């Protein structure tokens, strides 16, 4: 199993979620509104918020845990749909998941996703 954390532009959110919903067997997605500072200035002025002395970029963070055989399709979908070609498009992180436990049933592993 793998955890995918994807940081994308807010205006790409609907398109990415719509595309991910088309993947058969995709489990749930956790979605958060976040802000951050990258290595480079974001090219999209509407994504910038000023707080005190600092400029932050508004972003959306998607978090999913998927079976290993789904990883390539999920990454390709996010990469293709979220891409604009501009600085600040975001990042995709892939992390190994040792176990998942479903709190309600105490099921472990892929069945708990």
Secondary structure in CASP SS format (residue, H / E / C, confidence):
PFRMAT SS
TARGET T0000
AUTHOR 0000-0000-0000
METHOD secondary structure of the structure
MODEL  1
X C 1.00
X E 1.00
X E 1.00
X E 1.00
X E 1.00
X E 1.00
X E 1.00
X E 1.00
X C 1.00
X H 1.00
X H 1.00
X H 1.00
X H 1.00
X H 1.00
X H 1.00
X H 1.00
X H 1.00
X H 1.00
X H 1.00
X H 1.00
X H 1.00
X C 1.00
X C 1.00
X C 1.00
X C 1.00
X C 1.00
X C 1.00
X C 1.00
X C 1.00
X E 1.00
X E 1.00
X E 1.00
X E 1.00
X E 1.00
X E 1.00
X E 1.00
X C 1.00
X C 1.00
X C 1.00
X C 1.00
X C 1.00
X C 1.00
X C 1.00
X C 1.00
X H 1.00
X H 1.00
X H 1.00
X E 1.00
X E 1.00
X E 1.00
X E 1.00
X C 1.00
X C 1.00
X E 1.00
X E 1.00
X E 1.00
X E 1.00
X E 1.00
X E 1.00
X E 1.00
X E 1.00
X E 1.00
X E 1.00
X E 1.00
X E 1.00
X E 1.00
X C 1.00
X H 1.00
X H 1.00
X H 1.00
X H 1.00
X H 1.00
X H 1.00
X H 1.00
X H 1.00
X H 1.00
X H 1.00
X H 1.00
X H 1.00
X H 1.00
X H 1.00
X H 1.00
X C 1.00
X C 1.00
X C 1.00
X C 1.00
X C 1.00
X C 1.00
X C 1.00
X E 1.00
X E 1.00
X E 1.00
X E 1.00
X E 1.00
X E 1.00
X E 1.00
X C 1.00
X C 1.00
X C 1.00
X C 1.00
X E 1.00
X C 1.00
X C 1.00
X C 1.00
X C 1.00
X C 1.00
X C 1.00
X E 1.00
X H 1.00
X H 1.00
X H 1.00
X H 1.00
X C 1.00
END
